[in-house]
Amino acid sequence: MKKIRYAMTSVRGTRRSTRYIPLLAGALAALVSCEHKELCFDHDVHAPKVQVAVEAEYEREWRYTYEGGTEWADHPAWGESFGMEYDDLRPAVPEGLRVVAYNADGSNTVSNTEPEGGTVSIRPGEHAMLFYNNDTEYIVFDGIESYAAAKATTRTRTRASYLGNSYMENRSENTVNPPDMLYGNYMESYTALRTLEKDVIPVKMHPLVFTYLVRYEFSGGLQYVALARGALAGMAGAVHLNSGRTAEEEATVLFDCTVEEFGAQALVRSFGIPDFPNEHYTASRVERTYGLNLEVRLKNGKMKYFDFDVTDQVKSQPQGGVIVVHDIEIPDDEGMEGGSGFDVDVNGWGDYEDIDLPL
């Protein structure tokens, strides 16, 4: 009986001990895994993010006025000659806002919010902060991984019939699309702290793209014109997002026009002149030449080209304004020559289509 009782006790003891085997195995596995796991010294990466509320407002200006330039907002021409109100040219609020937080270790955190702002999550600590609208089509962002290198350019556009402006020394500069509307702001230093209340960052978004109202006024022969398009040469090819300063490289902006009762007209968007600061920065201006081109297709199918030197007008309006050229004429013998019956509604520019090429 004792032997049997001992055996039963042993069995009961075995059952009791099996309940501890998984716990012991788990502890051993944890100890073994700890031997192979590297110690983590970068605690900030894994630390809980800080919730920050961004509140954005937009400076809806289509141009800035500088010394020597015309203050068009109060100019009587808007009601008498231009056929539109000054405020009609103001850019709209964009459809989205991008927030880039640059971390101390060289990485960055990208968030997208509504245009008026929203809550974004960033690491605790000090950051540089970059803000810009993310709803563009022709804008190409480059170097965003570094706030010092971040800039915006626009897509290359080719036009076989455009051979450069005769007034420009560099007749082979890059030809581009007009950029989309772009707003931006840069905060050199922001420290995100864990607090009971959500911190609020108020951001005023400044325009980085501006509008030129370009008017080609005819003195004769407008009745022969079916289509018109133009090119504005010598403009900035890019803008730096952290300062609003335009890049030194030049580009020619290609655009289409509408035919009006006085001639042709276009609203042309641009980064402004090269190597120039925004209104919020100071720097000296560089002497440059700016050229305007007009290309018209006559109703008889023939092409006519005109070049203009608009240096004085652009120089006094480095970031948006009004450019007007006068006394353009199509002689009767050229306008009435041929008579191929060119149909503007059917053929358009025909072989003179523009081709968009990504950079």
Stockholm file with secondary structure:
# STOCKHOLM 1.0

chainA/1-359         MKKIRYAMTSVRGTRRSTRYIPLLAGALAALVSCEHKELCFDHDVHAPKVQVAVEAEYEREWRYTYEGGTEWADHPAWGESFGMEYDDLRPAVPEGLRVVAYNADGSNTVSNTEPEGGTVSIRPGEHAMLFYNNDTEYIVFDGIESYAAAKATTRTRTRASYLGNSYMENRSENTVNPPDMLYGNYMESYTALRTLEKDVIPVKMHPLVFTYLVRYEFSGGLQYVALARGALAGMAGAVHLNSGRTAEEEATVLFDCTVEEFGAQALVRSFGIPDFPNEHYTASRVERTYGLNLEVRLKNGKMKYFDFDVTDQVKSQPQGGVIVVHDIEIPDDEGMEGGSGFDVDVNGWGDYEDIDLPL
#=GR chainA/1-359 SS CHHHHHHHHHHHHHHHHHTTHHHHHHHHHHHHHHHHSCCCCCHHHHSCCEEEEEEEEECCCSCCCCTTSCCGGGCTHHHHTSSSCGGGGSCCCCSCEEEEEECTTSCEEEEEEBTTEEEEEECSEEEEEEEEECCCSSEEEECTTSTTTCEEEECEEECTTCCCCTTCSCTTCEEECCCCCCEEEEEEEEEECCCSSCEEEEEEEEESSEEEEEEEEEEECGGGEEEEEEEEEEEESEEETTTCCBCSCEEEEEEECEECSSEEEEEEEECCSTTCCCTTSCCCCCCCCCEEEEEEEETTSCEEEEEEECHHHHHTCTTSEEEEEEEEECCHHHHSSSCCCCCHHHHTTGGGCCEEECC
#=GC SS_cons         CHHHHHHHHHHHHHHHHHTTHHHHHHHHHHHHHHHHSCCCCCHHHHSCCEEEEEEEEECCCSCCCCTTSCCGGGCTHHHHTSSSCGGGGSCCCCSCEEEEEECTTSCEEEEEEBTTEEEEEECSEEEEEEEEECCCSSEEEECTTSTTTCEEEECEEECTTCCCCTTCSCTTCEEECCCCCCEEEEEEEEEECCCSSCEEEEEEEEESSEEEEEEEEEEECGGGEEEEEEEEEEEESEEETTTCCBCSCEEEEEEECEECSSEEEEEEEECCSTTCCCTTSCCCCCCCCCEEEEEEEETTSCEEEEEEECHHHHHTCTTSEEEEEEEEECCHHHHSSSCCCCCHHHHTTGGGCCEEECC
//
